[in-house]
Amino acid sequence: MNHRGTIVVSGASGLIGSALKCSLLSRGYLVRELSRKPNLPRGQSWDPATEQMDASILEDTIAVVHLSGEPIAQRWTFAVRQKILESRVKSTAMLAKNLAQMDSPPPLIVASGINYYGASCSGENGDITESSQSGTGFLASVCREWEGAAQPLINVGGRVVFMRTGVVLSAQGGALAKLLLPFRLGFGGPIGHGQQHMSWIAISDLVSAYVKAIEDGSIAGPINAVSPNSITNKAFTTALARSLFRPAILPLPAFLLRVVFGCMAKETLLADMNVIPQRLLDMQFEWQTPDINSALLSCLKERPNG
Ligand SMILES: NC(=O)c1ccc[n+]([C@@H]2O[C@H](COP(=O)([O-])OP(=O)(O)OC[C@H]3O[C@@H](n4cnc5c(N)ncnc54)[C@H](OP(=O)(O)O)[C@@H]3O)[C@@H](O)[C@H]2O)c1
């Protein structure tokens, strides 16, 4: 069978990468993984920490999707902060620099986060769209530097898309998978006062948004990859408990999260983020699960015991 072209995916072993890889293969693309694992076929191993990569992996490709980065959901010691930042900035800079040297570079689709807008962006000063200013906090500065590292490719006219992603819902990993056990045991409940907004996207819709960014050559710049229906944390936990036929009555106190996770809790679990996917709405992107109940139902079907 003729294939539709080769796409390089870094971090293809991760939550988003493994779902994206499956979808790309089923659509007839070939996927070349870029990973820190040793013993991979020639050119597929890289080491962002020491800025080592074999640029030949980029040859004869139609797109590069960059998903790798040190996990965010851990306590942010000084060393962890450095890793979170450097793993994203150095790797993006390496890809952008190598792509910029090519005669006709393929597009670069880079993961980013809605954390770009800061941990408190619920829209008191107007809707938060792709044209809103970046905010304050560690993750906002990580997102700015991460996106900024792609500038060498933009400077030579390359197409670069930044997928500013909200909380990804999947039963296979990430925030939802971590909540399933306590909620199944009946220990679920809102986080803190529960009034903080949460901008989320189901993994299947996120994968479709990545595919659109790859295939539509007119898309460049930031895309808010979230559902058009953000909800409060209380509404989310109520919907999750309902979908599992359990109560959601035990709140998780904010002070406890701050003690256990420090700033990470403040900028993620307790963050108030109400972000509008304006560009996806403008391009009439069709979410398969735009509301939280259908999204949870679809995610929980992902595994047999869901
Ligand atoms: N999941 C979410 O809710 C969410 C929300 C917003 C933004 N994002 C961003 O989207 C991207 C993909 O997310 P994900 O949830 O799929 O992440 P993930 O499951 O943690 O996978 C990321 C991949 O990055 C590589 N990696 C891990 N530590 C690294 C390090 N120190 N240096 C370089 N590479 C490293 C790993 O691949 P190898 O071991 O093969 O190298 C791993 O499979 C991330 O940048 C993440 O910050 C995710």
PDBQT file of the ligand as one rigid body, heavy atoms in Angstrom, charges set to zero:
ROOT
HETATM    1  N1  LIG A 401      -1.231  15.411  29.126  1.00  0.00    +0.000 N 
HETATM    2  C1  LIG A 401      -1.682  16.651  29.358  1.00  0.00    +0.000 C 
HETATM    3  O1  LIG A 401      -2.732  16.855  30.047  1.00  0.00    +0.000 OA
HETATM    4  C2  LIG A 401      -0.964  17.838  28.754  1.00  0.00    +0.000 A 
HETATM    5  C3  LIG A 401      -1.539  19.120  28.881  1.00  0.00    +0.000 A 
HETATM    6  C4  LIG A 401      -0.864  20.208  28.347  1.00  0.00    +0.000 A 
HETATM    7  C5  LIG A 401       0.350  20.039  27.706  1.00  0.00    +0.000 A 
HETATM    8  N2  LIG A 401       0.882  18.793  27.594  1.00  0.00    +0.000 N 
HETATM    9  C6  LIG A 401       2.191  18.647  26.941  1.00  0.00    +0.000 C 
HETATM   10  O2  LIG A 401       2.111  17.798  25.814  1.00  0.00    +0.000 OA
HETATM   11  C7  LIG A 401       3.340  17.042  25.700  1.00  0.00    +0.000 C 
HETATM   12  C8  LIG A 401       3.000  15.553  25.644  1.00  0.00    +0.000 C 
HETATM   13  O3  LIG A 401       2.227  15.262  26.802  1.00  0.00    +0.000 OA
HETATM   14  P1  LIG A 401       2.038  13.752  27.324  1.00  0.00    +0.000 P 
HETATM   15  O4  LIG A 401       0.982  13.823  28.370  1.00  0.00    +0.000 OA
HETATM   16  O5  LIG A 401       1.914  12.819  26.187  1.00  0.00    +0.000 OA
HETATM   17  O6  LIG A 401       3.445  13.530  28.048  1.00  0.00    +0.000 OA
HETATM   18  P2  LIG A 401       4.080  12.151  28.610  1.00  0.00    +0.000 P 
HETATM   19  O7  LIG A 401       3.082  11.058  28.615  1.00  0.00    +0.000 OA
HETATM   20  O8  LIG A 401       4.746  12.517  29.913  1.00  0.00    +0.000 OA
HETATM   21  O9  LIG A 401       5.188  11.785  27.500  1.00  0.00    +0.000 OA
HETATM   22  C9  LIG A 401       6.185  12.689  27.153  1.00  0.00    +0.000 C 
HETATM   23  C10 LIG A 401       7.343  11.969  26.486  1.00  0.00    +0.000 C 
HETATM   24  O10 LIG A 401       8.473  12.838  26.640  1.00  0.00    +0.000 OA
HETATM   25  C11 LIG A 401       9.661  12.066  26.774  1.00  0.00    +0.000 C 
HETATM   26  N3  LIG A 401      10.362  12.572  27.979  1.00  0.00    +0.000 N 
HETATM   27  C12 LIG A 401      10.061  12.341  29.292  1.00  0.00    +0.000 A 
HETATM   28  N4  LIG A 401      10.953  12.965  30.089  1.00  0.00    +0.000 NA
HETATM   29  C13 LIG A 401      11.810  13.625  29.267  1.00  0.00    +0.000 A 
HETATM   30  C14 LIG A 401      12.955  14.425  29.483  1.00  0.00    +0.000 A 
HETATM   31  N5  LIG A 401      13.411  14.699  30.728  1.00  0.00    +0.000 N 
HETATM   32  N6  LIG A 401      13.595  14.935  28.399  1.00  0.00    +0.000 NA
HETATM   33  C15 LIG A 401      13.167  14.672  27.137  1.00  0.00    +0.000 A 
HETATM   34  N7  LIG A 401      12.101  13.887  26.863  1.00  0.00    +0.000 NA
HETATM   35  C16 LIG A 401      11.425  13.382  27.924  1.00  0.00    +0.000 A 
HETATM   36  C17 LIG A 401       9.260  10.605  26.921  1.00  0.00    +0.000 C 
HETATM   37  O11 LIG A 401       9.583   9.943  25.678  1.00  0.00    +0.000 OA
HETATM   38  P3  LIG A 401      10.945   9.056  25.498  1.00  0.00    +0.000 P 
HETATM   39  O12 LIG A 401      11.169   8.342  26.781  1.00  0.00    +0.000 OA
HETATM   40  O13 LIG A 401      10.584   8.152  24.362  1.00  0.00    +0.000 OA
HETATM   41  O14 LIG A 401      12.032  10.020  25.142  1.00  0.00    +0.000 OA
HETATM   42  C18 LIG A 401       7.753  10.635  27.104  1.00  0.00    +0.000 C 
HETATM   43  O15 LIG A 401       7.091   9.581  26.473  1.00  0.00    +0.000 OA
HETATM   44  C19 LIG A 401       4.201  17.402  26.911  1.00  0.00    +0.000 C 
HETATM   45  O16 LIG A 401       5.167  18.349  26.547  1.00  0.00    +0.000 OA
HETATM   46  C20 LIG A 401       3.207  18.009  27.882  1.00  0.00    +0.000 C 
HETATM   47  O17 LIG A 401       3.772  18.964  28.745  1.00  0.00    +0.000 OA
HETATM   48  C21 LIG A 401       0.267  17.667  28.097  1.00  0.00    +0.000 A 
ENDROOT
TORSDOF 0
